[in-house]
Amino acid sequence: MPFAQLVIGPPGCGKSTYCAGMHQFMSAIGRKSQVVNLDPANDATPYPCALDVRKLVTLDEVMDENGLGPNGGIVYALEELEENVEWLEEGLMQFGQDYILFDCPGQVELFTHHNSLRNIFTKLEKLGYRLVVIHLLDSHHLASPSQYISILLTALRSMLLLNLPHINVLSKLDLLKSHGPLDFNLDFYTEVQDLSHLLPFLSKEQGSPKFEKLNEAICELVEGFGLVGFETLAVEDKASMTHLLQVIDRAGGYAFGEAEGAGDGIWTVAMREKWGEAVGGVADVQERWVDAREEYDRFEVEREEKLEKEREKEWRMKRREEEEDLESSDEEGG
């Protein structure tokens, strides 16, 4: 039974960068993985693309032939993929039990109220794939109360429409501090509890009390479902990637029995033993990327310089030993 991640999110949230980083991370731990591009507008993938929807349909062709704009063209192209889903099924057969990363288009309507993407995911389930939705949302929205409310609603709507194991991820945590101070600690935003504390900040941002009832109703709506929560991600940070993949593996069931031929037996055992549970958590992320980023950056630079000197010293010692052995061999031969 193969496993897969469905990577969704609005334009610019880092979906392709995430797929490239996750593919590299899986390669490092010995897990066989493939990246499939489902975005007909993505003509510059930063990862080795094992299967590309652009070989079936491209955005430029759809726009030219049907007189559509970019958004309409993407929707039309996904409907075309849905009609020809056999092309996708045949392409996936060559990967066997490999773990698949699906890089999806960024148009929000595709995963909030349009059915083509959901229908394609349903076909993948029928093929036996164990799917987990990874919904990336840019962490800079946390700096604005109203924008934070908007991503809560987007996340909730996509969870209800797709009806799959779903992990919302705040991406680009390494850039969060550049967007200004947060009104609360990071765990307030990730746990999505007691949103009433956000209401005064919403009123202040909007500059008028006339939206207070609406704000209160929206907060009650989100809390009433009790579904939305967030993980965090800095894609270049190994601890962050380790923590997120651990969460994904548990959500999709991978941690409870590796796929045949997928490889990473040691990783699976580690996940079962909850290795790394204390690594990359919200408190660690807050300290690393928000409270003390400069100090951590300096520490990591100094540590890397020290490791580089140690590697160079070891190389010189090894080289000297090899030269001495060679000289000894020459003397014995003479």
C-alpha positions as a Markdown table, in Angstrom:
| # | Residue | x | y | z |
|---|---|---|---|---|
| 1 | Met | 0.0 | 0.0 | 0.0 |
| 2 | Pro | 1.8 | 3.2 | -1.2 |
| 3 | Phe | 1.7 | 6.5 | 0.8 |
| 4 | Ala | 1.5 | 10.0 | -0.5 |
| 5 | Gln | 1.3 | 13.7 | 0.5 |
| 6 | Leu | -1.0 | 16.1 | -1.2 |
| 7 | Val | 0.7 | 19.5 | -1.0 |
| 8 | Ile | -1.8 | 22.3 | -1.3 |
| 9 | Gly | -1.8 | 26.0 | -0.4 |
| 10 | Pro | -2.2 | 29.5 | -2.0 |
| 11 | Pro | 0.3 | 30.8 | -4.4 |
| 12 | Gly | 3.7 | 31.8 | -2.9 |
| 13 | Cys | 3.3 | 29.7 | 0.2 |
| 14 | Gly | 6.3 | 27.5 | -0.7 |
| 15 | Lys | 4.7 | 24.3 | -2.1 |
| 16 | Ser | 7.4 | 23.5 | -4.7 |
| 17 | Thr | 10.1 | 24.4 | -2.2 |
| 18 | Tyr | 8.6 | 22.1 | 0.3 |
| 19 | Cys | 8.4 | 19.3 | -2.2 |
| 20 | Ala | 12.0 | 19.8 | -3.1 |
| 21 | Gly | 13.1 | 19.9 | 0.6 |
| 22 | Met | 11.0 | 16.9 | 1.6 |
| 23 | His | 12.3 | 14.9 | -1.3 |
| 24 | Gln | 15.9 | 15.6 | -0.3 |
| 25 | Phe | 15.1 | 14.8 | 3.3 |
| 26 | Met | 13.5 | 11.5 | 2.4 |
| 27 | Ser | 16.5 | 10.6 | 0.3 |
| 28 | Ala | 18.8 | 11.3 | 3.2 |
| 29 | Ile | 16.9 | 8.9 | 5.5 |
| 30 | Gly | 16.7 | 6.2 | 2.8 |
| 31 | Arg | 13.1 | 6.5 | 1.8 |
| 32 | Lys | 12.3 | 6.1 | -1.8 |
| 33 | Ser | 10.2 | 9.0 | -3.0 |
| 34 | Gln | 9.0 | 10.6 | -6.2 |
| 35 | Val | 7.5 | 14.1 | -6.8 |
| 36 | Val | 4.5 | 14.5 | -9.2 |
| 37 | Asn | 3.7 | 17.9 | -10.5 |
| 38 | Leu | -0.1 | 18.5 | -10.8 |
| 39 | Asp | 0.2 | 22.2 | -11.5 |
| 40 | Pro | -0.1 | 23.0 | -15.2 |
| 41 | Ala | 1.3 | 26.5 | -14.6 |
| 42 | Asn | 4.5 | 25.3 | -12.9 |
| 43 | Asp | 7.2 | 25.3 | -15.6 |
| 44 | Ala | 10.2 | 25.7 | -13.2 |
| 45 | Thr | 10.1 | 22.9 | -10.7 |
| 46 | Pro | 13.0 | 22.9 | -8.2 |
| 47 | Tyr | 12.9 | 19.1 | -7.8 |
| 48 | Pro | 13.4 | 16.1 | -10.1 |
| 49 | Cys | 9.9 | 15.8 | -11.5 |
| 50 | Ala | 9.0 | 12.1 | -11.9 |
| 51 | Leu | 5.6 | 12.8 | -13.6 |
| 52 | Asp | 4.5 | 16.2 | -14.9 |
| 53 | Val | 0.9 | 17.1 | -15.7 |
| 54 | Arg | 2.2 | 19.6 | -18.3 |
| 55 | Lys | 2.8 | 16.6 | -20.6 |
| 56 | Leu | -1.0 | 16.2 | -20.6 |
| 57 | Val | -2.1 | 19.8 | -20.5 |
| 58 | Thr | -0.4 | 23.2 | -20.0 |
| 59 | Leu | -1.9 | 26.5 | -18.8 |
| 60 | Asp | -0.7 | 28.4 | -21.9 |
| 61 | Glu | -2.5 | 26.0 | -24.3 |
| 62 | Val | -5.7 | 26.2 | -22.3 |
| 63 | Met | -5.7 | 30.0 | -22.1 |
| 64 | Asp | -4.9 | 30.4 | -25.9 |
| 65 | Glu | -7.5 | 27.8 | -27.0 |
| 66 | Asn | -10.3 | 28.8 | -24.7 |
| 67 | Gly | -9.8 | 32.5 | -24.1 |
| 68 | Leu | -9.4 | 32.1 | -20.4 |
| 69 | Gly | -7.4 | 33.9 | -17.8 |
| 70 | Pro | -4.9 | 32.3 | -15.5 |
| 71 | Asn | -7.4 | 31.3 | -12.7 |
| 72 | Gly | -10.0 | 30.0 | -15.2 |
| 73 | Gly | -7.3 | 28.2 | -17.1 |
| 74 | Ile | -6.1 | 26.4 | -14.0 |
| 75 | Val | -9.6 | 25.2 | -13.2 |
| 76 | Tyr | -10.2 | 24.1 | -16.8 |
| 77 | Ala | -6.8 | 22.2 | -16.8 |
| 78 | Leu | -7.7 | 20.4 | -13.6 |
| 79 | Glu | -11.1 | 19.4 | -15.1 |
| 80 | Glu | -9.1 | 18.1 | -18.1 |
| 81 | Leu | -6.9 | 16.0 | -15.8 |
| 82 | Glu | -10.0 | 14.7 | -14.0 |
| 83 | Glu | -11.5 | 13.6 | -17.4 |
| 84 | Asn | -8.2 | 11.9 | -18.2 |
| 85 | Val | -7.2 | 10.6 | -14.8 |
| 86 | Glu | -6.2 | 7.3 | -16.5 |
| 87 | Trp | -3.1 | 9.1 | -17.6 |
| 88 | Leu | -2.2 | 9.8 | -14.0 |
| 89 | Glu | -3.0 | 6.3 | -12.9 |
| 90 | Glu | -0.8 | 4.8 | -15.6 |
| 91 | Gly | 2.1 | 7.1 | -14.8 |
| 92 | Leu | 1.9 | 6.2 | -11.1 |
| 93 | Met | 2.1 | 2.5 | -11.8 |
| 94 | Gln | 5.8 | 2.7 | -12.6 |
| 95 | Phe | 6.7 | 3.9 | -9.1 |
| 96 | Gly | 5.4 | 0.8 | -7.3 |
| 97 | Gln | 5.5 | 1.4 | -3.5 |
| 98 | Asp | 7.5 | 4.6 | -3.6 |
| 99 | Tyr | 6.3 | 7.4 | -1.5 |
| 100 | Ile | 4.7 | 10.1 | -3.6 |
| 101 | Leu | 4.7 | 13.9 | -3.1 |
| 102 | Phe | 2.0 | 15.6 | -5.2 |
| 103 | Asp | 2.7 | 19.3 | -5.9 |
| 104 | Cys | -0.8 | 20.8 | -6.4 |
| 105 | Pro | -1.9 | 24.0 | -8.0 |
| 106 | Gly | -2.2 | 27.1 | -5.9 |
| 107 | Gln | -5.6 | 28.4 | -6.8 |
| 108 | Val | -7.5 | 28.5 | -3.5 |
| 109 | Glu | -10.9 | 27.7 | -5.1 |
| 110 | Leu | -9.6 | 24.3 | -6.1 |
| 111 | Phe | -9.5 | 23.1 | -2.5 |
| 112 | Thr | -12.2 | 25.2 | -1.0 |
| 113 | His | -15.3 | 24.8 | -3.3 |
| 114 | His | -14.3 | 23.2 | -6.6 |
| 115 | Asn | -14.6 | 19.4 | -6.9 |
| 116 | Ser | -12.1 | 18.4 | -9.6 |
| 117 | Leu | -9.1 | 18.1 | -7.2 |
| 118 | Arg | -11.2 | 16.3 | -4.6 |
| 119 | Asn | -12.4 | 13.8 | -7.3 |
| 120 | Ile | -8.8 | 13.2 | -8.4 |
| 121 | Phe | -7.8 | 12.5 | -4.8 |
| 122 | Thr | -10.7 | 10.0 | -4.5 |
| 123 | Lys | -9.4 | 8.2 | -7.5 |
| 124 | Leu | -6.0 | 8.0 | -5.9 |
| 125 | Glu | -7.6 | 6.5 | -2.8 |
| 126 | Lys | -9.2 | 3.8 | -4.9 |
| 127 | Leu | -5.8 | 2.9 | -6.3 |
| 128 | Gly | -4.8 | 2.1 | -2.7 |
| 129 | Tyr | -2.9 | 5.3 | -1.8 |
| 130 | Arg | -2.9 | 6.3 | 1.8 |
| 131 | Leu | -3.2 | 10.1 | 1.5 |
| 132 | Val | -2.3 | 13.0 | 3.8 |
| 133 | Val | -3.1 | 16.6 | 2.9 |
| 134 | Ile | -0.3 | 19.1 | 3.7 |
| 135 | His | -1.9 | 22.5 | 3.6 |
| 136 | Leu | 0.9 | 25.2 | 3.6 |
| 137 | Leu | 0.0 | 28.7 | 4.7 |
| 138 | Asp | 2.5 | 31.5 | 4.9 |
| 139 | Ser | 3.4 | 32.3 | 8.5 |
| 140 | His | 3.5 | 36.1 | 7.8 |
| 141 | His | -0.3 | 36.0 | 8.2 |
| 142 | Leu | 0.2 | 35.7 | 12.0 |
| 143 | Ala | 1.4 | 39.3 | 12.1 |
| 144 | Ser | -2.1 | 40.5 | 11.2 |
| 145 | Pro | -5.2 | 39.4 | 13.2 |
| 146 | Ser | -7.5 | 39.7 | 10.2 |
| 147 | Gln | -5.2 | 37.7 | 8.0 |
| 148 | Tyr | -4.9 | 35.0 | 10.6 |
| 149 | Ile | -8.7 | 34.7 | 10.8 |
| 150 | Ser | -8.7 | 34.4 | 7.0 |
| 151 | Ile | -6.3 | 31.5 | 6.9 |
| 152 | Leu | -8.3 | 29.8 | 9.7 |
| 153 | Leu | -11.4 | 29.9 | 7.5 |
| 154 | Thr | -9.4 | 28.7 | 4.4 |
| 155 | Ala | -8.0 | 25.8 | 6.4 |
| 156 | Leu | -11.4 | 24.9 | 7.8 |
| 157 | Arg | -13.1 | 25.0 | 4.5 |
| 158 | Ser | -10.5 | 22.9 | 2.8 |
| 159 | Met | -10.6 | 20.3 | 5.6 |
| 160 | Leu | -14.3 | 20.0 | 5.2 |
| 161 | Leu | -14.2 | 19.7 | 1.4 |
| 162 | Leu | -11.3 | 17.3 | 1.0 |
| 163 | Asn | -12.3 | 15.0 | 3.9 |
| 164 | Leu | -8.8 | 13.4 | 4.3 |
| 165 | Pro | -6.2 | 13.3 | 7.0 |
| 166 | His | -5.2 | 16.9 | 7.0 |
| 167 | Ile | -2.2 | 18.8 | 8.4 |
| 168 | Asn | -2.1 | 22.6 | 8.3 |
| 169 | Val | 1.4 | 23.9 | 8.2 |
| 170 | Leu | 2.7 | 27.5 | 8.8 |
| 171 | Ser | 5.6 | 27.7 | 6.4 |
| 172 | Lys | 8.5 | 30.1 | 6.2 |
| 173 | Leu | 9.0 | 30.3 | 9.9 |
| 174 | Asp | 12.5 | 31.4 | 9.4 |
| 175 | Leu | 11.1 | 34.7 | 7.9 |
| 176 | Leu | 8.4 | 35.3 | 10.5 |
| 177 | Lys | 10.4 | 37.7 | 12.7 |
| 178 | Ser | 10.9 | 40.1 | 9.7 |
| 179 | His | 7.2 | 40.8 | 9.6 |
| 180 | Gly | 7.1 | 42.4 | 13.1 |
| 181 | Pro | 6.3 | 41.3 | 16.6 |
| 182 | Leu | 3.3 | 38.9 | 17.3 |
| 183 | Asp | 0.5 | 39.8 | 19.7 |
| 184 | Phe | 0.8 | 36.4 | 21.3 |
| 185 | Asn | 3.2 | 33.5 | 21.7 |
| 186 | Leu | 3.4 | 31.2 | 18.8 |
| 187 | Asp | 1.5 | 28.4 | 20.5 |
| 188 | Phe | -1.6 | 30.6 | 20.7 |
| 189 | Tyr | -1.7 | 30.6 | 16.8 |
| 190 | Thr | -0.9 | 26.9 | 16.4 |
| 191 | Glu | -3.3 | 25.5 | 18.9 |
| 192 | Val | -6.2 | 27.8 | 17.9 |
| 193 | Gln | -7.8 | 27.9 | 21.3 |
| 194 | Asp | -9.8 | 30.7 | 22.9 |
| 195 | Leu | -9.9 | 33.0 | 20.0 |
| 196 | Ser | -11.8 | 35.6 | 22.0 |
| 197 | His | -8.5 | 36.9 | 23.1 |
| 198 | Leu | -8.0 | 38.0 | 19.5 |
| 199 | Leu | -11.1 | 40.1 | 19.3 |
| 200 | Pro | -9.7 | 43.4 | 20.8 |
| 201 | Phe | -6.8 | 43.2 | 18.3 |
| 202 | Leu | -9.2 | 42.7 | 15.4 |
| 203 | Ser | -11.2 | 45.8 | 16.4 |
| 204 | Lys | -8.1 | 47.8 | 16.8 |
| 205 | Glu | -6.8 | 46.7 | 13.3 |
| 206 | Gln | -10.2 | 47.4 | 11.7 |
| 207 | Gly | -10.6 | 50.8 | 13.4 |
| 208 | Ser | -14.3 | 50.4 | 13.9 |
| 209 | Pro | -16.6 | 48.5 | 16.3 |
| 210 | Lys | -19.2 | 47.7 | 13.7 |
| 211 | Phe | -17.5 | 44.4 | 12.8 |
| 212 | Glu | -17.3 | 43.1 | 16.4 |
| 213 | Lys | -20.4 | 40.8 | 16.2 |
| 214 | Leu | -19.1 | 39.4 | 12.9 |
| 215 | Asn | -15.6 | 38.8 | 14.3 |
| 216 | Glu | -17.1 | 37.1 | 17.4 |
| 217 | Ala | -19.3 | 34.8 | 15.2 |
| 218 | Ile | -16.4 | 33.8 | 13.0 |
| 219 | Cys | -14.2 | 33.0 | 16.0 |
| 220 | Glu | -17.0 | 30.9 | 17.5 |
| 221 | Leu | -17.5 | 29.1 | 14.2 |
| 222 | Val | -13.9 | 28.1 | 14.0 |
| 223 | Glu | -13.7 | 27.0 | 17.6 |
| 224 | Gly | -17.1 | 25.2 | 17.3 |
| 225 | Phe | -15.7 | 22.8 | 14.7 |
| 226 | Gly | -12.6 | 22.2 | 16.8 |
| 227 | Leu | -10.7 | 21.0 | 13.7 |
| 228 | Val | -8.1 | 23.6 | 12.8 |
| 229 | Gly | -4.6 | 23.5 | 14.3 |
| 230 | Phe | -1.1 | 24.2 | 12.8 |
| 231 | Glu | 2.3 | 22.6 | 12.6 |
| 232 | Thr | 5.3 | 24.8 | 11.9 |
| 233 | Leu | 8.0 | 24.5 | 9.2 |
| 234 | Ala | 11.3 | 26.1 | 8.3 |
| 235 | Val | 12.2 | 23.9 | 5.3 |
| 236 | Glu | 15.9 | 24.2 | 5.6 |
| 237 | Asp | 16.0 | 23.3 | 9.3 |
| 238 | Lys | 16.5 | 19.5 | 9.9 |
| 239 | Ala | 14.9 | 19.6 | 13.3 |
| 240 | Ser | 11.8 | 21.2 | 11.8 |
| 241 | Met | 11.6 | 18.7 | 8.9 |
| 242 | Thr | 12.1 | 15.8 | 11.3 |
| 243 | His | 9.2 | 16.9 | 13.5 |
| 244 | Leu | 6.9 | 17.5 | 10.6 |
| 245 | Leu | 7.6 | 14.2 | 8.9 |
| 246 | Gln | 7.0 | 12.4 | 12.2 |
| 247 | Val | 3.5 | 14.1 | 12.4 |
| 248 | Ile | 2.7 | 13.2 | 8.8 |
| 249 | Asp | 3.8 | 9.6 | 9.2 |
| 250 | Arg | 1.5 | 9.2 | 12.1 |
| 251 | Ala | -1.4 | 10.9 | 10.4 |
| 252 | Gly | -1.2 | 8.7 | 7.3 |
| 253 | Gly | -0.3 | 5.5 | 9.1 |
| 254 | Tyr | 3.2 | 5.1 | 7.7 |
| 255 | Ala | 4.7 | 5.1 | 11.2 |
| 256 | Phe | 2.7 | 1.9 | 12.1 |
| 257 | Gly | 4.0 | -0.2 | 9.2 |
| 258 | Glu | 6.4 | 0.8 | 6.5 |
| 259 | Ala | 5.5 | 0.3 | 2.9 |
| 260 | Glu | 7.2 | -2.7 | 1.3 |
| 261 | Gly | 10.3 | -1.7 | -0.5 |
| 262 | Ala | 10.2 | 1.9 | 0.8 |
| 263 | Gly | 13.4 | 1.3 | 2.7 |
| 264 | Asp | 13.6 | 3.4 | 5.8 |
| 265 | Gly | 13.1 | 0.7 | 8.5 |
| 266 | Ile | 15.3 | 2.6 | 11.0 |
| 267 | Trp | 13.2 | 5.7 | 10.6 |
| 268 | Thr | 10.0 | 3.8 | 11.1 |
| 269 | Val | 11.3 | 2.2 | 14.3 |
| 270 | Ala | 12.4 | 5.7 | 15.4 |
| 271 | Met | 8.9 | 7.1 | 14.8 |
| 272 | Arg | 7.3 | 4.3 | 16.7 |
| 273 | Glu | 9.6 | 5.0 | 19.6 |
| 274 | Lys | 8.6 | 8.7 | 19.4 |
| 275 | Trp | 12.2 | 9.7 | 18.6 |
| 276 | Gly | 12.5 | 13.4 | 18.0 |
| 277 | Glu | 9.2 | 14.2 | 19.7 |
| 278 | Ala | 10.9 | 16.9 | 21.7 |
| 279 | Val | 12.7 | 18.3 | 18.6 |
| 280 | Gly | 11.1 | 20.9 | 16.4 |
| 281 | Gly | 8.1 | 21.5 | 18.7 |
| 282 | Val | 6.4 | 24.9 | 19.0 |
| 283 | Ala | 8.4 | 26.0 | 22.0 |
| 284 | Asp | 11.7 | 25.2 | 20.2 |
| 285 | Val | 10.5 | 26.9 | 17.0 |
| 286 | Gln | 9.5 | 30.1 | 19.0 |
| 287 | Glu | 13.0 | 30.2 | 20.6 |
| 288 | Arg | 14.9 | 29.3 | 17.4 |
| 289 | Trp | 13.1 | 31.5 | 14.9 |
| 290 | Val | 11.4 | 34.3 | 16.9 |
| 291 | Asp | 12.9 | 35.0 | 20.3 |
| 292 | Ala | 16.6 | 34.3 | 19.7 |
| 293 | Arg | 17.1 | 33.9 | 16.0 |
| 294 | Glu | 20.3 | 36.0 | 15.8 |
| 295 | Glu | 21.9 | 34.2 | 18.6 |
| 296 | Tyr | 21.1 | 30.8 | 17.1 |
| 297 | Asp | 22.4 | 31.9 | 13.7 |
| 298 | Arg | 25.7 | 33.0 | 15.2 |
| 299 | Phe | 26.0 | 29.7 | 17.1 |
| 300 | Glu | 25.3 | 27.6 | 14.0 |
| 301 | Val | 27.9 | 29.6 | 12.0 |
| 302 | Glu | 30.5 | 29.2 | 14.7 |
| 303 | Arg | 29.7 | 25.5 | 15.1 |
| 304 | Glu | 30.0 | 24.9 | 11.3 |
| 305 | Glu | 33.3 | 26.8 | 11.3 |
| 306 | Lys | 34.6 | 24.6 | 14.1 |
| 307 | Leu | 33.4 | 21.4 | 12.4 |
| 308 | Glu | 35.1 | 22.5 | 9.2 |
| 309 | Lys | 38.4 | 23.0 | 11.0 |
| 310 | Glu | 38.1 | 19.6 | 12.6 |
| 311 | Arg | 37.4 | 18.0 | 9.3 |
| 312 | Glu | 40.4 | 19.7 | 7.7 |
| 313 | Lys | 42.6 | 18.6 | 10.6 |
| 314 | Glu | 41.4 | 15.0 | 10.3 |
| 315 | Trp | 42.0 | 15.1 | 6.5 |
| 316 | Arg | 45.6 | 16.4 | 7.1 |
| 317 | Met | 46.3 | 13.7 | 9.6 |
| 318 | Lys | 45.0 | 11.0 | 7.3 |
| 319 | Arg | 47.0 | 12.4 | 4.4 |
| 320 | Arg | 50.2 | 12.5 | 6.6 |
| 321 | Glu | 49.6 | 8.9 | 7.7 |
| 322 | Glu | 49.2 | 7.8 | 4.0 |
| 323 | Glu | 52.4 | 9.5 | 3.0 |
| 324 | Glu | 54.3 | 7.9 | 5.9 |
| 325 | Asp | 52.9 | 4.4 | 4.9 |
| 326 | Leu | 54.0 | 5.1 | 1.3 |
| 327 | Glu | 57.5 | 6.0 | 2.4 |
| 328 | Ser | 57.8 | 2.9 | 4.6 |
| 329 | Ser | 56.7 | 0.7 | 1.7 |
| 330 | Asp | 59.3 | 2.4 | -0.6 |
| 331 | Glu | 62.1 | 1.7 | 2.0 |
| 332 | Glu | 61.1 | -1.9 | 2.4 |
| 333 | Gly | 61.0 | -2.4 | -1.3 |
| 334 | Gly | 64.4 | -0.8 | -1.8 |
